[in-house]
Amino acid sequence: MQVDYRDYAMELVEDNGFDAKDMLVAALKFMSQDDVEEMLEANEYPMRFAFWESDDDNALMEDF
């Protein structure tokens, strides 16, 4: 049987009292910059720095 480590990490937080913020920080520190960017985009979090990659002065406003 293969362990689903995502579910296990969620159980540690939800059922075993581990701190969610500590788990988030650990995950973000482990992930590459590209992994974090992809995760933010996949979950539709606003891309704060999108305007730096565009010549359009209103690019940031279009993201919201």
PDBQT receptor file of N, H, CA, C and O in Angstrom, charges set to zero:
ATOM      1  N   MET A   1       0.840  -1.189   0.000  1.00  0.00    +0.000 N 
ATOM      2  CA  MET A   1       0.000   0.000   0.000  1.00  0.00    +0.000 C 
ATOM      3  C   MET A   1       0.882   1.248   0.000  1.00  0.00    +0.000 C 
ATOM      4  O   MET A   1       1.816   1.365   0.792  1.00  0.00    +0.000 OA
ATOM      5  N   GLN A   2       0.572   2.156  -0.884  1.00  0.00    +0.000 N 
ATOM      6  H   GLN A   2      -0.187   2.061  -1.528  1.00  0.00    +0.000 HD
ATOM      7  CA  GLN A   2       1.345   3.389  -0.994  1.00  0.00    +0.000 C 
ATOM      8  C   GLN A   2       0.723   4.472  -0.109  1.00  0.00    +0.000 C 
ATOM      9  O   GLN A   2      -0.494   4.663  -0.104  1.00  0.00    +0.000 OA
ATOM     10  N   VAL A   3       1.563   5.165   0.627  1.00  0.00    +0.000 N 
ATOM     11  H   VAL A   3       2.551   5.009   0.623  1.00  0.00    +0.000 HD
ATOM     12  CA  VAL A   3       1.104   6.233   1.515  1.00  0.00    +0.000 C 
ATOM     13  C   VAL A   3       0.891   7.507   0.698  1.00  0.00    +0.000 C 
ATOM     14  O   VAL A   3       1.745   7.873  -0.110  1.00  0.00    +0.000 OA
ATOM     15  N   ASP A   4      -0.242   8.186   0.903  1.00  0.00    +0.000 N 
ATOM     16  H   ASP A   4      -0.935   7.889   1.560  1.00  0.00    +0.000 HD
ATOM     17  CA  ASP A   4      -0.489   9.494   0.286  1.00  0.00    +0.000 C 
ATOM     18  C   ASP A   4       0.024  10.538   1.264  1.00  0.00    +0.000 C 
ATOM     19  O   ASP A   4      -0.647  10.868   2.241  1.00  0.00    +0.000 OA
ATOM     20  N   TYR A   5       1.211  11.053   0.998  1.00  0.00    +0.000 N 
ATOM     21  H   TYR A   5       1.757  10.784   0.205  1.00  0.00    +0.000 HD
ATOM     22  CA  TYR A   5       1.852  11.968   1.927  1.00  0.00    +0.000 C 
ATOM     23  C   TYR A   5       1.159  13.324   2.002  1.00  0.00    +0.000 C 
ATOM     24  O   TYR A   5       1.298  14.031   3.001  1.00  0.00    +0.000 OA
ATOM     25  N   ARG A   6       0.423  13.694   0.977  1.00  0.00    +0.000 N 
ATOM     26  H   ARG A   6       0.310  13.120   0.166  1.00  0.00    +0.000 HD
ATOM     27  CA  ARG A   6      -0.359  14.932   1.058  1.00  0.00    +0.000 C 
ATOM     28  C   ARG A   6      -1.447  14.786   2.122  1.00  0.00    +0.000 C 
ATOM     29  O   ARG A   6      -1.630  15.656   2.973  1.00  0.00    +0.000 OA
ATOM     30  N   ASP A   7      -2.166  13.655   2.048  1.00  0.00    +0.000 N 
ATOM     31  H   ASP A   7      -2.017  12.948   1.357  1.00  0.00    +0.000 HD
ATOM     32  CA  ASP A   7      -3.202  13.406   3.055  1.00  0.00    +0.000 C 
ATOM     33  C   ASP A   7      -2.593  13.303   4.450  1.00  0.00    +0.000 C 
ATOM     34  O   ASP A   7      -3.156  13.808   5.422  1.00  0.00    +0.000 OA
ATOM     35  N   TYR A   8      -1.439  12.646   4.540  1.00  0.00    +0.000 N 
ATOM     36  H   TYR A   8      -0.982  12.236   3.751  1.00  0.00    +0.000 HD
ATOM     37  CA  TYR A   8      -0.779  12.496   5.834  1.00  0.00    +0.000 C 
ATOM     38  C   TYR A   8      -0.395  13.862   6.413  1.00  0.00    +0.000 C 
ATOM     39  O   TYR A   8      -0.571  14.099   7.608  1.00  0.00    +0.000 OA
ATOM     40  N   ALA A   9       0.124  14.753   5.578  1.00  0.00    +0.000 N 
ATOM     41  H   ALA A   9       0.267  14.560   4.607  1.00  0.00    +0.000 HD
ATOM     42  CA  ALA A   9       0.483  16.098   6.044  1.00  0.00    +0.000 C 
ATOM     43  C   ALA A   9      -0.759  16.846   6.539  1.00  0.00    +0.000 C 
ATOM     44  O   ALA A   9      -0.716  17.534   7.559  1.00  0.00    +0.000 OA
ATOM     45  N   MET A  10      -1.871  16.700   5.797  1.00  0.00    +0.000 N 
ATOM     46  H   MET A  10      -1.906  16.141   4.968  1.00  0.00    +0.000 HD
ATOM     47  CA  MET A  10      -3.123  17.342   6.230  1.00  0.00    +0.000 C 
ATOM     48  C   MET A  10      -3.599  16.762   7.557  1.00  0.00    +0.000 C 
ATOM     49  O   MET A  10      -4.072  17.501   8.420  1.00  0.00    +0.000 OA
ATOM     50  N   GLU A  11      -3.478  15.453   7.728  1.00  0.00    +0.000 N 
ATOM     51  H   GLU A  11      -3.093  14.852   7.027  1.00  0.00    +0.000 HD
ATOM     52  CA  GLU A  11      -3.853  14.813   8.999  1.00  0.00    +0.000 C 
ATOM     53  C   GLU A  11      -3.009  15.337  10.154  1.00  0.00    +0.000 C 
ATOM     54  O   GLU A  11      -3.521  15.557  11.252  1.00  0.00    +0.000 OA
ATOM     55  N   LEU A  12      -1.720  15.537   9.908  1.00  0.00    +0.000 N 
ATOM     56  H   LEU A  12      -1.304  15.359   9.016  1.00  0.00    +0.000 HD
ATOM     57  CA  LEU A  12      -0.850  16.054  10.959  1.00  0.00    +0.000 C 
ATOM     58  C   LEU A  12      -1.357  17.397  11.467  1.00  0.00    +0.000 C 
ATOM     59  O   LEU A  12      -1.302  17.678  12.664  1.00  0.00    +0.000 OA
ATOM     60  N   VAL A  13      -1.850  18.222  10.553  1.00  0.00    +0.000 N 
ATOM     61  H   VAL A  13      -1.894  17.994   9.580  1.00  0.00    +0.000 HD
ATOM     62  CA  VAL A  13      -2.362  19.536  10.933  1.00  0.00    +0.000 C 
ATOM     63  C   VAL A  13      -3.760  19.426  11.536  1.00  0.00    +0.000 C 
ATOM     64  O   VAL A  13      -4.017  19.953  12.619  1.00  0.00    +0.000 OA
ATOM     65  N   GLU A  14      -4.655  18.745  10.839  1.00  0.00    +0.000 N 
ATOM     66  H   GLU A  14      -4.447  18.317   9.960  1.00  0.00    +0.000 HD
ATOM     67  CA  GLU A  14      -6.059  18.714  11.245  1.00  0.00    +0.000 C 
ATOM     68  C   GLU A  14      -6.324  17.859  12.473  1.00  0.00    +0.000 C 
ATOM     69  O   GLU A  14      -7.140  18.226  13.318  1.00  0.00    +0.000 OA
ATOM     70  N   ASP A  15      -5.645  16.727  12.580  1.00  0.00    +0.000 N 
ATOM     71  H   ASP A  15      -4.982  16.429  11.893  1.00  0.00    +0.000 HD
ATOM     72  CA  ASP A  15      -5.975  15.765  13.631  1.00  0.00    +0.000 C 
ATOM     73  C   ASP A  15      -4.940  15.641  14.741  1.00  0.00    +0.000 C 
ATOM     74  O   ASP A  15      -5.243  15.148  15.828  1.00  0.00    +0.000 OA
ATOM     75  N   ASN A  16      -3.722  16.087  14.467  1.00  0.00    +0.000 N 
ATOM     76  H   ASN A  16      -3.475  16.487  13.585  1.00  0.00    +0.000 HD
ATOM     77  CA  ASN A  16      -2.642  15.849  15.426  1.00  0.00    +0.000 C 
ATOM     78  C   ASN A  16      -2.024  17.116  15.995  1.00  0.00    +0.000 C 
ATOM     79  O   ASN A  16      -1.001  17.057  16.677  1.00  0.00    +0.000 OA
ATOM     80  N   GLY A  17      -2.637  18.259  15.719  1.00  0.00    +0.000 N 
ATOM     81  H   GLY A  17      -3.468  18.307  15.164  1.00  0.00    +0.000 HD
ATOM     82  CA  GLY A  17      -2.239  19.487  16.380  1.00  0.00    +0.000 C 
ATOM     83  C   GLY A  17      -0.992  20.172  15.861  1.00  0.00    +0.000 C 
ATOM     84  O   GLY A  17      -0.500  21.109  16.491  1.00  0.00    +0.000 OA
ATOM     85  N   PHE A  18      -0.462  19.725  14.717  1.00  0.00    +0.000 N 
ATOM     86  H   PHE A  18      -0.861  18.964  14.206  1.00  0.00    +0.000 HD
ATOM     87  CA  PHE A  18       0.683  20.435  14.162  1.00  0.00    +0.000 C 
ATOM     88  C   PHE A  18       0.208  21.769  13.597  1.00  0.00    +0.000 C 
ATOM     89  O   PHE A  18      -0.921  21.881  13.120  1.00  0.00    +0.000 OA
ATOM     90  N   ASP A  19       1.066  22.768  13.652  1.00  0.00    +0.000 N 
ATOM     91  H   ASP A  19       1.983  22.676  14.039  1.00  0.00    +0.000 HD
ATOM     92  CA  ASP A  19       0.705  24.122  13.250  1.00  0.00    +0.000 C 
ATOM     93  C   ASP A  19       0.656  24.241  11.724  1.00  0.00    +0.000 C 
ATOM     94  O   ASP A  19       1.612  23.875  11.039  1.00  0.00    +0.000 OA
ATOM     95  N   ALA A  20      -0.458  24.752  11.196  1.00  0.00    +0.000 N 
ATOM     96  H   ALA A  20      -1.234  25.049  11.753  1.00  0.00    +0.000 HD
ATOM     97  CA  ALA A  20      -0.637  24.889   9.747  1.00  0.00    +0.000 C 
ATOM     98  C   ALA A  20       0.375  25.865   9.151  1.00  0.00    +0.000 C 
ATOM     99  O   ALA A  20       0.893  25.632   8.060  1.00  0.00    +0.000 OA
ATOM    100  N   LYS A  21       0.655  26.945   9.855  1.00  0.00    +0.000 N 
ATOM    101  H   LYS A  21       0.233  27.135  10.742  1.00  0.00    +0.000 HD
ATOM    102  CA  LYS A  21       1.623  27.917   9.339  1.00  0.00    +0.000 C 
ATOM    103  C   LYS A  21       3.012  27.294   9.247  1.00  0.00    +0.000 C 
ATOM    104  O   LYS A  21       3.723  27.517   8.267  1.00  0.00    +0.000 OA
ATOM    105  N   ASP A  22       3.400  26.528  10.239  1.00  0.00    +0.000 N 
ATOM    106  H   ASP A  22       2.822  26.347  11.035  1.00  0.00    +0.000 HD
ATOM    107  CA  ASP A  22       4.699  25.853  10.196  1.00  0.00    +0.000 C 
ATOM    108  C   ASP A  22       4.767  24.872   9.029  1.00  0.00    +0.000 C 
ATOM    109  O   ASP A  22       5.801  24.757   8.371  1.00  0.00    +0.000 OA
ATOM    110  N   MET A  23       3.670  24.166   8.772  1.00  0.00    +0.000 N 
ATOM    111  H   MET A  23       2.830  24.259   9.307  1.00  0.00    +0.000 HD
ATOM    112  CA  MET A  23       3.628  23.219   7.662  1.00  0.00    +0.000 C 
ATOM    113  C   MET A  23       3.749  23.967   6.339  1.00  0.00    +0.000 C 
ATOM    114  O   MET A  23       4.466  23.524   5.442  1.00  0.00    +0.000 OA
ATOM    115  N   LEU A  24       3.053  25.098   6.210  1.00  0.00    +0.000 N 
ATOM    116  H   LEU A  24       2.471  25.458   6.938  1.00  0.00    +0.000 HD
ATOM    117  CA  LEU A  24       3.132  25.905   4.997  1.00  0.00    +0.000 C 
ATOM    118  C   LEU A  24       4.546  26.396   4.765  1.00  0.00    +0.000 C 
ATOM    119  O   LEU A  24       5.064  26.290   3.653  1.00  0.00    +0.000 OA
ATOM    120  N   VAL A  25       5.173  26.930   5.794  1.00  0.00    +0.000 N 
ATOM    121  H   VAL A  25       4.752  27.016   6.696  1.00  0.00    +0.000 HD
ATOM    122  CA  VAL A  25       6.539  27.442   5.660  1.00  0.00    +0.000 C 
ATOM    123  C   VAL A  25       7.493  26.319   5.254  1.00  0.00    +0.000 C 
ATOM    124  O   VAL A  25       8.349  26.511   4.391  1.00  0.00    +0.000 OA
ATOM    125  N   ALA A  26       7.350  25.164   5.867  1.00  0.00    +0.000 N 
ATOM    126  H   ALA A  26       6.655  25.007   6.568  1.00  0.00    +0.000 HD
ATOM    127  CA  ALA A  26       8.206  24.029   5.520  1.00  0.00    +0.000 C 
ATOM    128  C   ALA A  26       8.024  23.637   4.054  1.00  0.00    +0.000 C 
ATOM    129  O   ALA A  26       8.999  23.384   3.348  1.00  0.00    +0.000 OA
ATOM    130  N   ALA A  27       6.774  23.590   3.605  1.00  0.00    +0.000 N 
ATOM    131  H   ALA A  27       5.982  23.796   4.179  1.00  0.00    +0.000 HD
ATOM    132  CA  ALA A  27       6.499  23.210   2.216  1.00  0.00    +0.000 C 
ATOM    133  C   ALA A  27       7.062  24.238   1.245  1.00  0.00    +0.000 C 
ATOM    134  O   ALA A  27       7.674  23.874   0.240  1.00  0.00    +0.000 OA
ATOM    135  N   LEU A  28       6.859  25.528   1.539  1.00  0.00    +0.000 N 
ATOM    136  H   LEU A  28       6.362  25.824   2.355  1.00  0.00    +0.000 HD
ATOM    137  CA  LEU A  28       7.348  26.578   0.644  1.00  0.00    +0.000 C 
ATOM    138  C   LEU A  28       8.867  26.604   0.579  1.00  0.00    +0.000 C 
ATOM    139  O   LEU A  28       9.439  26.829  -0.487  1.00  0.00    +0.000 OA
ATOM    140  N   LYS A  29       9.522  26.375   1.706  1.00  0.00    +0.000 N 
ATOM    141  H   LYS A  29       9.058  26.192   2.572  1.00  0.00    +0.000 HD
ATOM    142  CA  LYS A  29      10.989  26.350   1.707  1.00  0.00    +0.000 C 
ATOM    143  C   LYS A  29      11.528  25.160   0.933  1.00  0.00    +0.000 C 
ATOM    144  O   LYS A  29      12.617  25.234   0.365  1.00  0.00    +0.000 OA
ATOM    145  N   PHE A  30      10.787  24.072   0.903  1.00  0.00    +0.000 N 
ATOM    146  H   PHE A  30       9.902  24.011   1.365  1.00  0.00    +0.000 HD
ATOM    147  CA  PHE A  30      11.210  22.865   0.204  1.00  0.00    +0.000 C 
ATOM    148  C   PHE A  30      11.024  22.987  -1.307  1.00  0.00    +0.000 C 
ATOM    149  O   PHE A  30      11.810  22.452  -2.089  1.00  0.00    +0.000 OA
ATOM    150  N   MET A  31       9.966  23.701  -1.701  1.00  0.00    +0.000 N 
ATOM    151  H   MET A  31       9.327  24.135  -1.066  1.00  0.00    +0.000 HD
ATOM    152  CA  MET A  31       9.608  23.821  -3.115  1.00  0.00    +0.000 C 
ATOM    153  C   MET A  31      10.542  24.788  -3.837  1.00  0.00    +0.000 C 
ATOM    154  O   MET A  31      11.099  25.704  -3.232  1.00  0.00    +0.000 OA
ATOM    155  N   SER A  32      10.703  24.566  -5.142  1.00  0.00    +0.000 N 
ATOM    156  H   SER A  32      10.250  23.821  -5.633  1.00  0.00    +0.000 HD
ATOM    157  CA  SER A  32      11.473  25.506  -5.959  1.00  0.00    +0.000 C 
ATOM    158  C   SER A  32      10.616  26.750  -6.225  1.00  0.00    +0.000 C 
ATOM    159  O   SER A  32       9.405  26.740  -6.004  1.00  0.00    +0.000 OA
ATOM    160  N   GLN A  33      11.254  27.806  -6.695  1.00  0.00    +0.000 N 
ATOM    161  H   GLN A  33      12.238  27.815  -6.874  1.00  0.00    +0.000 HD
ATOM    162  CA  GLN A  33      10.518  29.015  -7.061  1.00  0.00    +0.000 C 
ATOM    163  C   GLN A  33       9.469  28.700  -8.136  1.00  0.00    +0.000 C 
ATOM    164  O   GLN A  33       8.347  29.203  -8.085  1.00  0.00    +0.000 OA
ATOM    165  N   ASP A  34       9.844  27.869  -9.100  1.00  0.00    +0.000 N 
ATOM    166  H   ASP A  34      10.756  27.460  -9.142  1.00  0.00    +0.000 HD
ATOM    167  CA  ASP A  34       8.896  27.492 -10.159  1.00  0.00    +0.000 C 
ATOM    168  C   ASP A  34       7.715  26.710  -9.601  1.00  0.00    +0.000 C 
ATOM    169  O   ASP A  34       6.579  26.911 -10.030  1.00  0.00    +0.000 OA
ATOM    170  N   ASP A  35       7.978  25.810  -8.636  1.00  0.00    +0.000 N 
ATOM    171  H   ASP A  35       8.901  25.647  -8.288  1.00  0.00    +0.000 HD
ATOM    172  CA  ASP A  35       6.890  25.048  -8.015  1.00  0.00    +0.000 C 
ATOM    173  C   ASP A  35       5.911  25.981  -7.316  1.00  0.00    +0.000 C 
ATOM    174  O   ASP A  35       4.698  25.813  -7.438  1.00  0.00    +0.000 OA
ATOM    175  N   VAL A  36       6.430  26.957  -6.588  1.00  0.00    +0.000 N 
ATOM    176  H   VAL A  36       7.416  27.094  -6.489  1.00  0.00    +0.000 HD
ATOM    177  CA  VAL A  36       5.568  27.896  -5.855  1.00  0.00    +0.000 C 
ATOM    178  C   VAL A  36       4.756  28.725  -6.843  1.00  0.00    +0.000 C 
ATOM    179  O   VAL A  36       3.556  28.918  -6.649  1.00  0.00    +0.000 OA
ATOM    180  N   GLU A  37       5.395  29.214  -7.893  1.00  0.00    +0.000 N 
ATOM    181  H   GLU A  37       6.370  29.057  -8.050  1.00  0.00    +0.000 HD
ATOM    182  CA  GLU A  37       4.680  30.000  -8.902  1.00  0.00    +0.000 C 
ATOM    183  C   GLU A  37       3.545  29.187  -9.524  1.00  0.00    +0.000 C 
ATOM    184  O   GLU A  37       2.425  29.680  -9.656  1.00  0.00    +0.000 OA
ATOM    185  N   GLU A  38       3.835  27.941  -9.905  1.00  0.00    +0.000 N 
ATOM    186  H   GLU A  38       4.745  27.540  -9.798  1.00  0.00    +0.000 HD
ATOM    187  CA  GLU A  38       2.812  27.079 -10.501  1.00  0.00    +0.000 C 
ATOM    188  C   GLU A  38       1.671  26.799  -9.531  1.00  0.00    +0.000 C 
ATOM    189  O   GLU A  38       0.508  26.769  -9.934  1.00  0.00    +0.000 OA
ATOM    190  N   MET A  39       1.994  26.596  -8.262  1.00  0.00    +0.000 N 
ATOM    191  H   MET A  39       2.939  26.621  -7.935  1.00  0.00    +0.000 HD
ATOM    192  CA  MET A  39       0.964  26.350  -7.254  1.00  0.00    +0.000 C 
ATOM    193  C   MET A  39       0.055  27.569  -7.106  1.00  0.00    +0.000 C 
ATOM    194  O   MET A  39      -1.167  27.431  -7.042  1.00  0.00    +0.000 OA
ATOM    195  N   LEU A  40       0.652  28.765  -7.053  1.00  0.00    +0.000 N 
ATOM    196  H   LEU A  40       1.645  28.877  -7.105  1.00  0.00    +0.000 HD
ATOM    197  CA  LEU A  40      -0.144  29.987  -6.934  1.00  0.00    +0.000 C 
ATOM    198  C   LEU A  40      -1.063  30.160  -8.140  1.00  0.00    +0.000 C 
ATOM    199  O   LEU A  40      -2.244  30.475  -7.989  1.00  0.00    +0.000 OA
ATOM    200  N   GLU A  41      -0.518  29.953  -9.332  1.00  0.00    +0.000 N 
ATOM    201  H   GLU A  41       0.441  29.697  -9.455  1.00  0.00    +0.000 HD
ATOM    202  CA  GLU A  41      -1.325  30.085 -10.550  1.00  0.00    +0.000 C 
ATOM    203  C   GLU A  41      -2.426  29.033 -10.601  1.00  0.00    +0.000 C 
ATOM    204  O   GLU A  41      -3.565  29.349 -10.944  1.00  0.00    +0.000 OA
ATOM    205  N   ALA A  42      -2.102  27.789 -10.265  1.00  0.00    +0.000 N 
ATOM    206  H   ALA A  42      -1.176  27.533  -9.986  1.00  0.00    +0.000 HD
ATOM    207  CA  ALA A  42      -3.088  26.704 -10.321  1.00  0.00    +0.000 C 
ATOM    208  C   ALA A  42      -4.247  26.935  -9.357  1.00  0.00    +0.000 C 
ATOM    209  O   ALA A  42      -5.373  26.509  -9.617  1.00  0.00    +0.000 OA
ATOM    210  N   ASN A  43      -3.972  27.604  -8.257  1.00  0.00    +0.000 N 
ATOM    211  H   ASN A  43      -3.058  27.951  -8.046  1.00  0.00    +0.000 HD
ATOM    212  CA  ASN A  43      -5.007  27.864  -7.254  1.00  0.00    +0.000 C 
ATOM    213  C   ASN A  43      -5.583  29.267  -7.369  1.00  0.00    +0.000 C 
ATOM    214  O   ASN A  43      -6.305  29.732  -6.486  1.00  0.00    +0.000 OA
ATOM    215  N   GLU A  44      -5.253  29.937  -8.476  1.00  0.00    +0.000 N 
ATOM    216  H   GLU A  44      -4.668  29.559  -9.193  1.00  0.00    +0.000 HD
ATOM    217  CA  GLU A  44      -5.800  31.250  -8.821  1.00  0.00    +0.000 C 
ATOM    218  C   GLU A  44      -5.550  32.327  -7.767  1.00  0.00    +0.000 C 
ATOM    219  O   GLU A  44      -6.403  33.181  -7.525  1.00  0.00    +0.000 OA
ATOM    220  N   TYR A  45      -4.373  32.277  -7.143  1.00  0.00    +0.000 N 
ATOM    221  H   TYR A  45      -3.680  31.583  -7.340  1.00  0.00    +0.000 HD
ATOM    222  CA  TYR A  45      -3.976  33.372  -6.278  1.00  0.00    +0.000 C 
ATOM    223  C   TYR A  45      -3.493  34.518  -7.162  1.00  0.00    +0.000 C 
ATOM    224  O   TYR A  45      -2.911  34.274  -8.219  1.00  0.00    +0.000 OA
ATOM    225  N   PRO A  46      -3.725  35.759  -6.750  1.00  0.00    +0.000 N 
ATOM    226  CA  PRO A  46      -3.279  36.879  -7.587  1.00  0.00    +0.000 C 
ATOM    227  C   PRO A  46      -1.759  36.873  -7.728  1.00  0.00    +0.000 C 
ATOM    228  O   PRO A  46      -1.034  36.622  -6.765  1.00  0.00    +0.000 OA
ATOM    229  N   MET A  47      -1.295  37.151  -8.933  1.00  0.00    +0.000 N 
ATOM    230  H   MET A  47      -1.884  37.355  -9.715  1.00  0.00    +0.000 HD
ATOM    231  CA  MET A  47       0.133  37.185  -9.205  1.00  0.00    +0.000 C 
ATOM    232  C   MET A  47       0.623  38.617  -9.032  1.00  0.00    +0.000 C 
ATOM    233  O   MET A  47       0.531  39.420  -9.961  1.00  0.00    +0.000 OA
ATOM    234  N   ARG A  48       1.128  38.934  -7.884  1.00  0.00    +0.000 N 
ATOM    235  H   ARG A  48       1.202  38.281  -7.130  1.00  0.00    +0.000 HD
ATOM    236  CA  ARG A  48       1.517  40.286  -7.499  1.00  0.00    +0.000 C 
ATOM    237  C   ARG A  48       2.532  40.903  -8.454  1.00  0.00    +0.000 C 
ATOM    238  O   ARG A  48       2.476  42.104  -8.719  1.00  0.00    +0.000 OA
ATOM    239  N   PHE A  49       3.451  40.108  -8.969  1.00  0.00    +0.000 N 
ATOM    240  H   PHE A  49       3.497  39.133  -8.754  1.00  0.00    +0.000 HD
ATOM    241  CA  PHE A  49       4.538  40.642  -9.765  1.00  0.00    +0.000 C 
ATOM    242  C   PHE A  49       4.294  40.506 -11.266  1.00  0.00    +0.000 C 
ATOM    243  O   PHE A  49       5.221  40.685 -12.057  1.00  0.00    +0.000 OA
ATOM    244  N   ALA A  50       3.080  40.198 -11.665  1.00  0.00    +0.000 N 
ATOM    245  H   ALA A  50       2.327  40.053 -11.023  1.00  0.00    +0.000 HD
ATOM    246  CA  ALA A  50       2.778  40.007 -13.081  1.00  0.00    +0.000 C 
ATOM    247  C   ALA A  50       3.070  41.265 -13.885  1.00  0.00    +0.000 C 
ATOM    248  O   ALA A  50       3.454  41.177 -15.051  1.00  0.00    +0.000 OA
ATOM    249  N   PHE A  51       2.893  42.431 -13.280  1.00  0.00    +0.000 N 
ATOM    250  H   PHE A  51       2.581  42.503 -12.333  1.00  0.00    +0.000 HD
ATOM    251  CA  PHE A  51       3.106  43.679 -14.011  1.00  0.00    +0.000 C 
ATOM    252  C   PHE A  51       4.568  43.888 -14.379  1.00  0.00    +0.000 C 
ATOM    253  O   PHE A  51       4.855  44.624 -15.322  1.00  0.00    +0.000 OA
ATOM    254  N   TRP A  52       5.501  43.265 -13.667  1.00  0.00    +0.000 N 
ATOM    255  H   TRP A  52       5.269  42.667 -12.901  1.00  0.00    +0.000 HD
ATOM    256  CA  TRP A  52       6.920  43.402 -13.997  1.00  0.00    +0.000 C 
ATOM    257  C   TRP A  52       7.248  42.705 -15.306  1.00  0.00    +0.000 C 
ATOM    258  O   TRP A  52       8.209  43.072 -15.982  1.00  0.00    +0.000 OA
ATOM    259  N   GLU A  53       6.461  41.706 -15.669  1.00  0.00    +0.000 N 
ATOM    260  H   GLU A  53       5.680  41.407 -15.120  1.00  0.00    +0.000 HD
ATOM    261  CA  GLU A  53       6.728  40.924 -16.861  1.00  0.00    +0.000 C 
ATOM    262  C   GLU A  53       5.977  41.463 -18.068  1.00  0.00    +0.000 C 
ATOM    263  O   GLU A  53       6.003  40.850 -19.136  1.00  0.00    +0.000 OA
ATOM    264  N   SER A  54       5.308  42.599 -17.914  1.00  0.00    +0.000 N 
ATOM    265  H   SER A  54       5.287  43.097 -17.047  1.00  0.00    +0.000 HD
ATOM    266  CA  SER A  54       4.484  43.141 -18.985  1.00  0.00    +0.000 C 
ATOM    267  C   SER A  54       4.851  44.587 -19.244  1.00  0.00    +0.000 C 
ATOM    268  O   SER A  54       5.259  45.306 -18.332  1.00  0.00    +0.000 OA
ATOM    269  N   ASP A  55       4.706  45.012 -20.484  1.00  0.00    +0.000 N 
ATOM    270  H   ASP A  55       4.374  44.428 -21.225  1.00  0.00    +0.000 HD
ATOM    271  CA  ASP A  55       4.930  46.413 -20.832  1.00  0.00    +0.000 C 
ATOM    272  C   ASP A  55       3.682  47.254 -20.579  1.00  0.00    +0.000 C 
ATOM    273  O   ASP A  55       3.741  48.484 -20.610  1.00  0.00    +0.000 OA
ATOM    274  N   ASP A  56       2.565  46.597 -20.330  1.00  0.00    +0.000 N 
ATOM    275  H   ASP A  56       2.517  45.598 -20.304  1.00  0.00    +0.000 HD
ATOM    276  CA  ASP A  56       1.292  47.275 -20.125  1.00  0.00    +0.000 C 
ATOM    277  C   ASP A  56       1.229  47.845 -18.711  1.00  0.00    +0.000 C 
ATOM    278  O   ASP A  56       1.339  47.099 -17.738  1.00  0.00    +0.000 OA
ATOM    279  N   ASP A  57       1.051  49.166 -18.589  1.00  0.00    +0.000 N 
ATOM    280  H   ASP A  57       0.961  49.772 -19.379  1.00  0.00    +0.000 HD
ATOM    281  CA  ASP A  57       0.993  49.806 -17.275  1.00  0.00    +0.000 C 
ATOM    282  C   ASP A  57      -0.196  49.347 -16.451  1.00  0.00    +0.000 C 
ATOM    283  O   ASP A  57      -0.179  49.477 -15.227  1.00  0.00    +0.000 OA
ATOM    284  N   ASN A  58      -1.228  48.813 -17.092  1.00  0.00    +0.000 N 
ATOM    285  H   ASN A  58      -1.241  48.707 -18.086  1.00  0.00    +0.000 HD
ATOM    286  CA  ASN A  58      -2.430  48.384 -16.384  1.00  0.00    +0.000 C 
ATOM    287  C   ASN A  58      -2.475  46.875 -16.162  1.00  0.00    +0.000 C 
ATOM    288  O   ASN A  58      -3.520  46.347 -15.780  1.00  0.00    +0.000 OA
ATOM    289  N   ALA A  59      -1.379  46.176 -16.389  1.00  0.00    +0.000 N 
ATOM    290  H   ALA A  59      -0.530  46.605 -16.699  1.00  0.00    +0.000 HD
ATOM    291  CA  ALA A  59      -1.387  44.721 -16.308  1.00  0.00    +0.000 C 
ATOM    292  C   ALA A  59      -1.775  44.226 -14.919  1.00  0.00    +0.000 C 
ATOM    293  O   ALA A  59      -2.494  43.234 -14.798  1.00  0.00    +0.000 OA
ATOM    294  N   LEU A  60      -1.312  44.898 -13.875  1.00  0.00    +0.000 N 
ATOM    295  H   LEU A  60      -0.728  45.704 -13.974  1.00  0.00    +0.000 HD
ATOM    296  CA  LEU A  60      -1.634  44.463 -12.515  1.00  0.00    +0.000 C 
ATOM    297  C   LEU A  60      -3.128  44.576 -12.274  1.00  0.00    +0.000 C 
ATOM    298  O   LEU A  60      -3.724  43.686 -11.668  1.00  0.00    +0.000 OA
ATOM    299  N   MET A  61      -3.734  45.642 -12.732  1.00  0.00    +0.000 N 
ATOM    300  H   MET A  61      -3.250  46.365 -13.225  1.00  0.00    +0.000 HD
ATOM    301  CA  MET A  61      -5.154  45.851 -12.514  1.00  0.00    +0.000 C 
ATOM    302  C   MET A  61      -5.983  44.789 -13.247  1.00  0.00    +0.000 C 
ATOM    303  O   MET A  61      -7.063  44.429 -12.780  1.00  0.00    +0.000 OA
ATOM    304  N   GLU A  62      -5.505  44.295 -14.361  1.00  0.00    +0.000 N 
ATOM    305  H   GLU A  62      -4.627  44.588 -14.740  1.00  0.00    +0.000 HD
ATOM    306  CA  GLU A  62      -6.238  43.288 -15.112  1.00  0.00    +0.000 C 
ATOM    307  C   GLU A  62      -6.278  41.959 -14.394  1.00  0.00    +0.000 C 
ATOM    308  O   GLU A  62      -7.174  41.150 -14.636  1.00  0.00    +0.000 OA
ATOM    309  N   ASP A  63      -5.312  41.717 -13.505  1.00  0.00    +0.000 N 
ATOM    310  H   ASP A  63      -4.583  42.374 -13.308  1.00  0.00    +0.000 HD
ATOM    311  CA  ASP A  63      -5.268  40.457 -12.777  1.00  0.00    +0.000 C 
ATOM    312  C   ASP A  63      -6.304  40.381 -11.669  1.00  0.00    +0.000 C 
ATOM    313  O   ASP A  63      -6.570  39.294 -11.154  1.00  0.00    +0.000 OA
ATOM    314  N   PHE A  64      -6.895  41.507 -11.290  1.00  0.00    +0.000 N 
ATOM    315  H   PHE A  64      -6.680  42.390 -11.709  1.00  0.00    +0.000 HD
ATOM    316  CA  PHE A  64      -7.834  41.516 -10.173  1.00  0.00    +0.000 C 
ATOM    317  C   PHE A  64      -9.247  41.668 -10.604  1.00  0.00    +0.000 C 
ATOM    318  O   PHE A  64     -10.148  41.692  -9.766  1.00  0.00    +0.000 OA
TER     319      PHE A  64
